[in-house]
Amino acid sequence: MHENGIKTFASFEPTIEPEESLKLIKKTLEMNCVDHYKIGKLNNCGNEDKWQDWGKYLQDCLTLLRPTNKQVYYKACLRAFAPNLELTPQEKDPDAYIVRTTKPEQLSLFKDNKNARF
């Protein structure tokens, strides 16, 4: 996909088992198949996720991903567990890596399609 200029992303949210997510992140780095990561934690489950060390998970992700210069967004729900970790503005901005433009040739695929459901 990279050879064709297609950007890819992987969303590791909700993370349920941090070690499993870290293994998958490592695999994507080995394959160089992901441009942008979104990383969060298990959410909306009350106190049932207290058995995980979410601050350590965030630190592990930072240690793994920062040297790669990949685009990474860490969700606020995860950042809350490590408030003393310094993150870049982009790592905290959910809109930092959103594609804002669509190529005219892509739009033309739908312009005359009366059956398009947009």
BELWO-V835852 format. One record per backbone hydrogen bond with DSSP energy under -1.0 kcal/mol. NH is the residue of the N-H (numbers start at 1). CO is the residue of the C=O. E is the energy in kcal/mol with one decimal. If there is no record, write none. Layout:
# BELWO-V835852
NH_CO_E, NH_CO_E
This chain:
# BELWO-V835852
4_1_-1.2, 5_2_-1.8, 6_1_-2.2, 10_36_-2.2, 12_38_-3.6, 21_17_-2.0, 22_18_-2.8, 23_19_-1.8, 24_20_-2.0, 25_21_-2.6, 26_22_-2.5, 27_23_-2.1, 28_24_-2.4, 29_25_-2.1, 30_26_-2.4, 31_27_-2.1, 32_28_-1.0, 33_28_-1.6, 35_8_-1.4, 36_8_-1.6, 37_71_-2.7, 38_10_-2.1, 39_73_-2.7, 40_12_-2.6, 42_15_-1.2, 48_45_-1.8, 50_47_-1.4, 52_49_-1.8, 54_52_-1.1, 57_53_-1.9, 58_54_-2.2, 59_55_-2.2, 60_56_-3.0, 61_57_-2.4, 62_58_-2.5, 63_59_-2.6, 64_60_-2.0, 65_61_-3.1, 66_62_-2.2, 68_65_-1.5, 69_66_-1.5, 71_35_-1.8, 73_37_-2.5, 74_91_-2.9, 75_39_-2.9, 78_75_-1.1, 79_75_-2.3, 80_76_-2.0, 81_78_-1.7, 82_79_-2.0, 85_82_-1.8, 96_93_-1.5, 98_95_-1.0, 106_103_-1.2, 107_103_-1.9, 108_104_-2.2, 110_107_-1.7, 111_107_-1.5, 116_113_-1.4
